[in-house]
Each structure stands twice: as C-alpha cells, then as structure tokens.
Amino acid sequence: MSVPVTIYDTTLRDGTQGTGISFSTLDKIRVAERLDEFGVHYIEGGWPGSNPKDAAFFQEAAKRTWKNAKITAFGMTRRGKIKVEDDAQVQMLLDAQTPAVTIVGKTWPLHVTEVFQVSLDENLAMIADTVAYLKKHGREVLYDAEHFFDSFREDPEYSLKTVKAAKDAGADLVVLCETNGGALPEWVEEVTRQVIAHLGCPVGIHTHNDGGVGVANALAAVRAGACQVQGTINGYGERVGNCNLITVMPNLQLKMGYDLGIDLTRLRELAFFVDELANVPHDIRAPYVGLAAFTHKGGLHVHAVQKLARTYEHVDPSLVGNERIITISDMSGQSNVLMKAEGMGVPLTKGSPEVQKILATVKHLESEGFEFEAAEASFELLIRKQLGQQTQLFDLIEYHTTHRHHPGRTGETTEATVKIQVNGNAEYTVDEGDGPVNALDKALRKALLPHFPHIAQVRLEDYKVRIIDSGSGTAAKTRVLVVSSDGTRTWGTVGVSTNVIDASWQALVDSLEYYLFKRP
C-alpha cells in the first residue's frame, strides 16, 4: 500500500458495449446517482456527440450536484493531420462541461500505421496536442493507453514514448489498458512496474476479462503501484466484459487494505440495482454479492458454519451487504431488513415480531418472483404496511382493458376502465392510451385526481418487463419494474404476476401510493 487507489466506473460507456446491455438516459442518470452515493470517484458518462442518449446524459448531469464522483467525458485524441482546435470531437469533450475528461490514444504501432494510417511521430503529436489542449481549458485529463500490454510485448520503446508524451503534455493520470483481455497477471504486474519506474509516477489500470483474469490483472497492477482501477459494475463490457468492480472493490478494501472511502455494506444492493436497470438476470454465483456466495447446503459445512462461520466464509457476508443462507434453516435475512429499514428512518430491533413478520413476507414475495433492489419504493411500502404505518389509497372494485386491431383500417384502439372506491366514494373512469398499461395508468389517475390532485405531478418515466420462469412458456410469471418521477425525485416500484397487465397495475399503484406518502 504505497499510494491511495481510486475507482473509475465506465459502466455507462464501456459497459454498454456489452451484448444485450442498454440504458436509457434516465437509466444512466439513476445509475450515476447511485454510484455517486456509493462513493465511486469517477463516473464515465459516455462519448459526447456519439449518440443522442450520451448527449442528453451530459446535459442532465451538468444540472446536478455530485457529492463524491467526478463526472467524466470520454473521447479520443485529435485526428491525424488536423489541428486540435479544429477537431469537432475534441470540442464536444469541452462542451460536455465535465470536470474530468478521458481520452484514448493508440500505443501499438500496428494500430497507428494500419488503422489510423499516420506516422508514429504524428501519433505522438496527436496525444500531446490533445492532452495539452484539454489541460489549457481547465480539465483534469486522464489518458487511456489502448492495447498497451500487447504493444509493450512487441515494441516497448515506442509504447513508453506514447505514455511519456501524454505525461509530459500534462496528463493527470496515464492509464494502461489491457484492451484485448488476454494478458496474465504476471505480465501485467511486471509491465506496470516498468512503466511506473520510467514515468516516475503511478499509473491507472484498465483491464478486460477475455482470459477470465480481468480482476486478477487489475489487482496485479495495484500491487505494482497502480493508483486507479477502471472497470464496470457486474463486469459488463464488450465481448466477455470488463474488470468487475463489484469484485475488485471488496478485494482492494477487505483483502489488500486500501481504504477506498466506500460503504461496502451497500455493494450487493448496487450490483442488483444495475442488473435490474440493465434488465439482466442476477448471477447467483457472483463473488461477494451472488445469492449463492454465502449459501451453505447441508452436511458438514452447515454444522461447521453454525459453530464458526469463518470455517467456510472468507469474509463476513454483512460486510458486503449479503447474507448467510443455510438452506435447511430459516435463520437468515434479518440484517438486510434492518439495514434497509434504518435507511428509511424506521427503527427496528433484531428478533422482534415485526422483523420476523416483515422477513417472512419478503421471503414469500421473493419466492413468487419479486425483486426489490431497483424497486425501493415498493420495499418501503411493504415495510410500512407491515408496521401499520401505511394504508392503501383506495379499494379496487375492478379494472378492464381492451385492445382492438382493425385489419385494413388505420390505427389501433386500446382502452381501460377503472372502478374504485375512494374515501367511501365510487369512481368509474375510462381512458385510452398507447397500449393497455398506458391506458390503465391514465384511467387510474383520472379516478384519483379529484381526491389527490397532487398526483398530476407524477410521470411514468420508464417501464421494464422481465419473464421470470421462461420454461413455463406463455404461463410464465412476469416482473414489471416502473420508474416514476415528480420532476425532482425518481423512484422504482415492482409488480409480479402471470398476467403482465396485473403486474403493471401493482407497480403503478405502488408508485402513486409512495408519492403521496412521501409528499410533505
């Protein structure tokens, strides 16, 4: 431990290059806010100008105050044979108004001459010019040396020239990128030591997982003196993925003694939250945070763990927000309920009847397919209802949706009717929408507005559907995640049913109940 280590998250840029990974602009803001709360030091928001979502993200990010993280824009060095001030891509990096900028440049002569088709000297000038220009405009500049470890194997002299050009031009940090993901830890550690000795300063490390050692390579670089680890939540990324920050962070803090300044007790919550927004099934065998990470199934293991947990657990699961599960026992889960309840301002006592009741309800609902990690509003309502602190807004009498398709005619019609009782008054409304969920949402609001006019401020921002048990075919259960906002706050709610409309109804009702309960 010679230098402090910072965490640089690139889930919103490099992570989205993974197969099947996509975030809306709202998703990206929610992920960034959660990362900031967690304590990540840098959050790379994307590549300004590359697509409308990234442009919108930086516009929204500029309006917010970030407590812990530096929002970072990503781009590349100026193009060959043009002035840096004339490069539109470089200008977009400044227009993003982020305190930090990361630029990637070519290290490998193979890429310089065959891909960029410029001379080796011109490549060095491209690196130096871009770094100096961004520094001149007051940005913290991180330089990503692409394919560094492959290049160093073939041409160490030129590889060192590229990172020296960035450092001499004023780069705040040079980051060595193991872009192809095929190097082994011994090589990464050896090369990192050589580069630090040559530059006379620490470097960062950016690894991929193609050889299954992305995390090991990052830790090897830190052992050699690297002061920053770049990676993604849950290891999302191109091909097989990037270095998994969810695994790296506890290894650094719990095993290697680096104080990252983050609260690891929220690690599992963060991993599940990002999975939910990415619409990706949780990896039950994920180190530290997976459902199976601290699960003990019968035999001698259970007997030993009940006597002395560390006989079969490398860390206390509560340190990373997980829980010990003994499959033949019901003695698990209280710590998570207590931790989340405390965060909501609801003091509970371990072992109390209230906790046992909440825990039993949570376990039952999770067995039915509910997930509350990205549906914090539904979870808070569940706790408060179990404690008698929250009553439902209305009594449902019935709702009905219809969808009419007219072959040969333009347009389709979706209609919803809602019949409810509010404060002893019957309300019967009907509305049309773009699909059954939208129609149902509008009809419900129309019925509630005379009694709760403030819900006019609530907007449905996002809607995700996941099939839970696809093996059941069309009878499979469906989980619906709804994100709502009042223009200031956003919150998530969840519903589960074999009927997607019923699951949507549950999430919609929770959204409005939560808003009215939390409204001052």
LUMLO-867750 format. One record per residue (C-alpha): residue in three letters; x, y, z. Coordinates in steps of 0.001 Angstrom, whole numbers, plus 524288, in hexadecimal, padded with zeros to 5 digits. Layout:
AlaXYZ
...
//
This chain:
Met800008000080000
Ser8089880B097FB0C
Val7FE6A813F57F4DD
Pro7EFB8815EA7F671
Val7E71380F257EC5F
Thr7DB668154E7E59D
Ile7D03B80E877DEA0
Tyr7CC6F8129C7D0E3
Asp7BF6680D5E7CC05
Thr7BCF380BFE7BD6E
Thr7B03C8044B7BE08
Leu7A8F780F047B6B8
Arg7B29280EE67AB56
Asp7BB04802BC7AA7B
Gly7B0CF7FA8E7B175
Thr7A64D7FDDA7A77B
Gln7AEC87F7E579CD6
Gly7AB767EAA37A293
Thr7A1E67E1FB79B5D
Gly7940B7E45F7A014
Ile7979D7F00A7A8B4
Ser790457FCAC7A64E
Phe78C7B808177AEEF
Ser78304813287AC50
Thr78743820E37AFEE
Leu77F4F81FD67BC6A
Asp785B5812C77BF74
Lys7931A818FC7BDD8
Ile78FBA8240E7C711
Arg78A5281A917D136
Val79671811F67D04C
Ala79F6181DD47D164
Glu797F2822C97DD50
Arg79900815867E3E8
Leu7A78D814917E0C7
Asp7A9A08222F7E64E
Glu7A27581EAF7F2D7
Phe7AA73812387F3D4
Gly7B713819E47F35B
Val7BCF7816F97E603
His7C726821457E2B0
Tyr7C544822AB7D3EE
Ile7B93881FC07CBB4
Glu7BB4781F357BD23
Gly7AE68823617B71A
Gly7B0F5820387A8E2
Trp7B662825EB79C60
Pro7B0A883388799E3
Gly7AB26834C778C45
Ser7AB788264678944
Asn79CD58248178B87
Pro7912982C487909D
Lys7907C824DD79D90
Asp79E60828797A149
Ala79C3A8369F79D6D
Ala78FDC837197A5AB
Phe796E1830BF7B11F
Phe7A15583B407B1AA
Gln79710845ED7B0B6
Glu78FD3840197BC4C
Ala79C4883D537C3E4
Ala7A07384B907C2B2
Lys7941184FA67C9F7
Arg796E0847077D5BC
Thr79FE5847FD7E15E
Trp7A86483C067E347
Lys7ACCC838DB7F111
Asn7B81882F7C7EF08
Ala7BA9A82CDC7E0AD
Lys7C047834807D574
Ile7B7E3832D67C961
Thr7C10B82FDA7BE22
Ala7BF8C8311F7AF74
Phe7C66F827747A691
Gly7CC5C829C779934
Met7D88D827CF79142
Thr7E46682F6A78CF6
Arg7E330838F6781DD
Arg7E2D6833387744E
Gly7EF3E8328076C80
Lys7F41C83E0B7649E
Ile7EA7D8481576A0D
Lys7EBCF85207774EB
Val7E62784E3A781FB
Glu7DDE485A90782B0
Asp7D7A5856CB775B5
Asp7D3B38492777A1F
Ala7C5048490677CB0
Gln7C5F483CEB78545
Val7CF9F8437A78E6B
Gln7C6F084F7478F31
Met7BB73846E379326
Leu7C37E8421E79EAE
Leu7C4898501D7A37C
Asp7B631852CA7A095
Ala7B265847957A9B9
Gln7B69E850747B516
Thr7BC29845627BD35
Pro7C70E847D77C70E
Ala7CEC083C507C1B6
Val7D10D837277B3FB
Thr7D69582A117AFE0
Ile7DCAA828B67A278
Val7E13981C2C79C29
Gly7ECF481B917933E
Lys7F43D8117878B70
Thr8001A80AAE79143
Trp802397FF3978833
Pro809B6802D377BBD
Leu8013A7F8D3774A9
His7F5318012377781
Val7FBFA80E04774D8
Thr8008080AAC76735
Glu7F5E98011E762ED
Val7E99A8068676984
Phe7EC678151176B45
Gln7F56B814FA75F81
Val7FE3481F96764FC
Ser80C9481FAE76832
Leu8118081BC277594
Asp81623829AA77806
Glu808F482F4A77424
Asn802648262477DE7
Leu80B0982B81788C3
Ala8074C83952784C4
Met7F8D3835A5784AB
Ile7FA05830EB792B2
Ala801B183CA0797A4
Asp7F98F846D979077
Thr7ECA28419679596
Val7F116840507A3A8
Ala7F70984DFC7A3A6
Tyr7EAEE853F979D60
Leu7E1A684E067A761
Lys7EA9B851EF7B29E
Lys7EB1785FBF7AD39
His7DC3B860257AE97
Gly7DCAE85C2A7BCD1
Arg7D92E84DD87BC0F
Glu7DEE3842C27C3EA
Val7E40F839C37B959
Leu7E55682B027BA17
Tyr7EC58824857AECA
Asp7E879816837AB3C
Ala7F3B080F9F7A458
Glu7EC57805D079BF4
His7F1FE7F81F799BF
Phe7FD907FBC17A230
Phe8015D7EE197A694
Asp800D37E82D798E3
Ser808847F39A793A5
Phe812A27F2DD79E74
Arg815427E4A179B48
Glu818817E81E78D25
Asp81E477F5BE78E44
Pro820EC7FA4979C31
Glu828AF8061F797CF
Tyr81DB680C3578FEB
Ser8138080848799E8
Leu81ABE80FF57A450
Lys81BF281B8F79B27
Thr80D1781C73799FE
Val80A8181CF77A896
Lys81608826277AA93
Ala8101182F487A063
Ala8034F82F917A80E
Lys80A05831DC7B526
Asp812F583C837AFF0
Ala80743843767A9E3
Gly800F3844467B75A
Ala7F8658381E7B8B9
Asp7F40A836AA7C6CA
Leu7F437827E47C5A5
Val7F8E781E277BB7C
Val7F091811D77BB37
Leu7F612805377B5A6
Cys7EB947FDE97AE1A
Glu7EBC67EF2A7AC9B
Thr7E2147F0827A18E
Asn7E2107E2C479BC8
Gly7E0867DC497A906
Gly7EA5A7D1987A630
Ala7F5D77D50C7AEFB
Leu7F8BF7CDEE7BBAE
Pro7FB077D43C7C906
Glu809B87D1F87C948
Trp80B797D9877BC9A
Val8025F7E47A7C0C5
Glu809837E6277CDAF
Glu816F97E5EC7C765
Val813777EFC57BCD3
Thr80C7E7F8D37C650
Arg818A77F9597CEDF
Gln821117FCC07C32A
Val818038079D7BEB8
Ile8173D80DA67CC57
Ala8261280D637CD3E
His82730813C17BFC7
Leu81D0B81E6D7C231
Gly8209A820B77D05C
Cys8123D820E57D47B
Pro806EA8176E7D6E5
Val7FE0D813167CBDE
Gly7F02980DF37CA9E
Ile7EBDD800A37C59F
His7E0C47FD067BC5B
Thr7DED67EE747B9D2
His7D59F7E59E7B260
Asn7D1B07D7D27B5F7
Asp7D3CB7CFE87A993
Gly7DD387C6D57B093
Gly7D4E97C6547BCE1
Val7DEF07CE287C49F
Gly7DA2E7DC2A7C31F
Val7D90D7DDF37D1CF
Ala7E5D77D6CF7D487
Asn7ECE27DF5D7CAA0
Ala7E7A97EBB97D0F3
Leu7EC0F7E7287DE6A
Ala7F9627E3917D8E3
Ala7FAF57F1597D38C
Val7F7437F70F7E0C6
Arg801947EE857E737
Ala80B4A7F4887DDAF
Gly8072A802477E19A
Ala7FB57805BF7D946
Cys7F2F2810157DFE5
Gln7E62E80EA87D86C
Val7DDE2803207D418
Gln7D483804D27C8BD
Gly7C9697FB4C7C6D1
Thr7BAC97F9437C65A
Ile7B01C7F5017CF9A
Asn7ADD67E65C7CE6C
Gly7B87C7E59F7C41A
Tyr7B0217EA367B8BA
Gly7B7D17ED307AC75
Glu7BB9F7E9AA79EB9
Arg7BD797DB4579B8B
Val7BDE47D4357A8B6
Gly7BEAA7E0C57B079
Asn7C7437E9E87B852
Cys7CDA87E9057C590
Asn7C2767E7387CF3B
Leu7C2907F24F7D922
Ile7B9147EAF77E1DC
Thr7C3D97E0E07E3EE
Val7CF8E7EA0A7E386
Met7CACA7F3A77EDCF
Pro7C9367EA1B7F929
Asn7D5FC7E3747F578
Leu7DCFE7F0767F625
Gln7D6957F504802A9
Leu7D4C67E86F80A55
Lys7E0307E03D80588
Met7EAC47E9EB80185
Gly7E8207F48080B9E
Tyr7E5308000D802BF
Asp7DB538098A80880
Leu7D31780D037FCB1
Gly7C9FA81588804B6
Ile7BE1180DA0800B9
Asp7B39D8068E80880
Leu7B4C47F86B80431
Thr7A8817F4BD80BC1
Arg7A11A7FA4A80012
Leu7A8E87F2747F613
Arg79EB27E7FA7F37C
Glu7940B7F22F7F2AE
Leu79BE27F9907E861
Ala79E8C7ED507E05A
Phe7903F7E95D7E04F
Phe78B9E7F7367DD77
Val793E77F8297D11E
Asp78FD67EA827CCC9
Glu781977EE447CE1A
Leu783007FAAE7C614
Ala78AD97F3577BBCC
Asn780407E8C97BBCE
Val78AA27DE5E7BE46
Pro7884A7D2557C6E0
His790627D2727D351
Asp79C097C9407D35E
Ile799337C0C57DF37
Arg7A78C7BC987DFC4
Ala7AD427CA4B7DF08
Pro7B84A7CBD57E8FA
Tyr7B45D7D33F7F548
Val7A6A77D7297F0B6
Gly7A07F7CB377EA57
Leu7957B7C3D37F0D8
Ala79E567B7EC7F1CB
Ala7AA567BF577F69C
Phe7A7777BC30804E4
Thr79DC37B1108034D
His7A0BE7A46D80A84
Lys7998C79823806E1
Gly7990E78D7181106
Gly7A33A7841081616
Leu7AFC67877381D13
His7B0567953B8177F
Val7A3CA7994981E47
His7A8067934E82B1E
Ala7B52279A6282A85
Val7AF7F7A78582677
Gln7A5867A74783165
Lys7B0B67A5C883B08
Leu7BAE47AE6883495
Ala7B7007B5A58282E
Arg7C4AA7B88582346
Thr7C7497AA0F8215B
Tyr7C0107AB008145A
Glu7BEB17B9B781227
His7CA3A7C1E780DB7
Val7C3C17CE7F812A2
Asp7B8037D1F581AE3
Pro7ACDD7D307810EA
Ser7A73D7DEEA817D5
Leu7B3787E6938141A
Val7AF187E653805E2
Gly7A07A7E75E80835
Asn79E0D7D8E48063A
Glu798D37CEAB80F8D
Arg79C047C0FA813DB
Ile792217B71080F0E
Ile7912A7A984814E7
Thr787837A28080C68
Ile7829B799868172F
Ser77FDF7A5288203B
Asp777A47B17282016
Met781C27B937827DE
Ser785D37C31381D84
Gly782667D04A8181C
Gln77FDC7D8B682420
Ser78BF37E11682245
Asn787BA7E558814B2
Val77A217E8F681967
Leu77FAD7F071824F3
Met789977F79D81C84
Lys77F977FBD981277
Ala7758E7FF8081CBA
Glu77F99807D1823B7
Gly7828780EF281702
Met7740B81225815FF
Gly773BB817BB823B6
Val76C6380BFC8293F
Pro7735D806CD83563
Leu771A57F83283763
Thr777497EEAB8412D
Lys77D977E20B83CC9
Gly775527D6698408C
Ser769167DE7C84304
Pro75BDB7D96383E52
Glu75B457E4A783495
Val768137E09A82E50
Gln764017D25D82DCF
Lys757397D63982751
Ile75DE17DEF081D4F
Leu768257D4A181A7C
Ala75DF07CA1181867
Thr756867D2E780F1D
Val762C57D67B8077C
Lys766CC7C84080635
His759537C47A8016B
Leu758FD7CF627F76B
Glu766C77CC6B7F29A
Ser762E37BE437F0C5
Glu757EA7C36A7E838
Gly761967CB027DFD6
Phe7623A7D8717E625
Glu76F317DFC97E651
Phe770387EC557EE22
Glu77E127F1047EB47
Ala779C27FAA67E0B6
Ala76C207FC137E682
Glu76F728031C7F309
Ala7621A809917F3C0
Ser75ADB7FC8E7F396
Phe763DD7F7557FE2C
Glu7619A80309806F6
Leu752E1801D580530
Leu753B97F36A80894
Ile75AC47F65C8155B
Arg751CF8018281918
Lys745837F9C281615
Gln74A607EE7B81E6F
Leu74C887F84382980
Gly73F247FE5A8279C
Gln744EA80B6A82381
Gln73F1680B9A815E0
Thr7313F80990810FF
Gln72D128076480304
Leu727CA812BC7FB20
Phe71BA080C0A7F64E
Asp7141C7FF5E7F54D
Leu7145A7F9447E7E1
Ile7075B7F4837E2E6
Glu70C067F0BA7D54E
Tyr713F07F50A7C9B0
His712D77F0F77BB7F
Thr71B277F2EF7AF59
Thr7181C7F0967A112
His7206D7F128794F2
Arg71A107F1C67879E
His721737EF4177B1D
His71A827F27176E6B
Pro720927EBD376271
Gly71FE97F4CA756D6
Arg71D68800BB75F32
Thr7272D80A9E76431
Gly72A5480A7E772A6
Glu7275F8020E77E60
Thr71F4F804D378A7C
Thr723238019A79876
Glu71994805057A32E
Ala7195A803397B1EA
Thr70E81804BD7BBD9
Val710DE805E47CA7A
Lys706C58048E7D543
Ile70B8F807E67E2F0
Gln7069380D0A7EFE8
Val70DC58189D7F5FC
Asn70A0781D9D80371
Gly6FCAD81762801FE
Asn6FA8081D467F476
Ala6F94D814C47E848
Glu70134818E07DC6B
Tyr6FF36812E67CF01
Thr70811817EF7C440
Val70C678144F7B697
Asp717D6818D07AE4D
Glu71F9C815327A243
Gly72E44813A97A0F8
Asp739C180E8C79951
Gly73820800A679DCA
Pro730F87FAB57A970
Val73A857FF4E7B3F2
Asn73A3480D737AF78
Ala72B5D80D087AE85
Leu72A52807017BC0F
Asp73389811267C1C1
Lys72B7F81C527BC00
Ala71E7D816A67C072
Leu7238A814957CE56
Arg728B6822617CF35
Lys71BDB827C97CA3B
Ala714CA8209E7D52E
Leu71E3E825447DFC1
Leu7208D833637DBB1
Pro71412839037E1F3
His7189B8339D7EF09
Phe72760835027ED9B
Pro72A0A840317E415
His738B183FEE7E6B9
Ile73A718334E7DF0E
Ala7398783BA17D2D3
Gln7480D83E2D7D52B
Val74BA382FCA7D43C
Arg7505282AAA7C726
Leu7534181CD87C2D4
Glu7617981DD87BE76
Asp7650D80FD87BB54
Tyr75EFD8026B7BA5A
Lys7661E7F5637B9C9
Val760F67E78C7B8BA
Arg7684F7DB107BBF0
Ile763AF7CD167BA59
Ile7678A7C6177C6E6
Asp7655B7B79C7C3F0
Ser766217B6E57B52C
Gly7653D7A80A7B5C7
Ser756C37A9917B8A3
Gly754737AF3F7AB26
Thr748C17B8447AA08
Ala7450D7B5197B828
Ala751E47BAAD7BD2E
Lys752047C4D87C7D4
Thr7553C7D2BC7C3F4
Arg75C467DCFA7CC11
Val7598B7EB297C8CE
Leu7624B7F63A7CD52
Val75CC1803F17CC81
Val7649C810587CE82
Ser75CF681C987D206
Ser760BD82AB87D455
Asp75AC28373F7D96C
Gly764EC83F757D26D
Thr76DE383F9F7DE3B
Arg76EE6831A57E303
Thr76E2B824837DC4F
Trp76A17817A77E284
Gly768188099E7DE52
Thr75CC28005A7E0EC
Val75A837F22A7DD60
Gly74F647E8C67DA8D
Val74F2D7DA277D7A3
Ser7449E7D1E27D184
Thr742317C7D17C6EF
Asn73AB07D2F97C084
Val743327DE497BBF0
Ile737F27E7E67BD6B
Asp7358D7E3DE7CB7F
Ala7441D7E4E97CE7C
Ser743F87F2767C86E
Trp738267F64B7D08E
Gln73F227F2807DD1C
Ala74AFF7FAC87D993
Leu742A38066B7D574
Val73AC18064A7E20E
Asp74716805697EA56
Ser74CCD810F27E303
Leu74175819F67E63F
Glu74020815297F444
Tyr74E91817747F6AC
Tyr74E16825237F108
Leu742928293A7F974
Phe7488582337805A3
Lys755AE829F8803BC
Arg75017837087FF71
Pro752058413C80A56
//
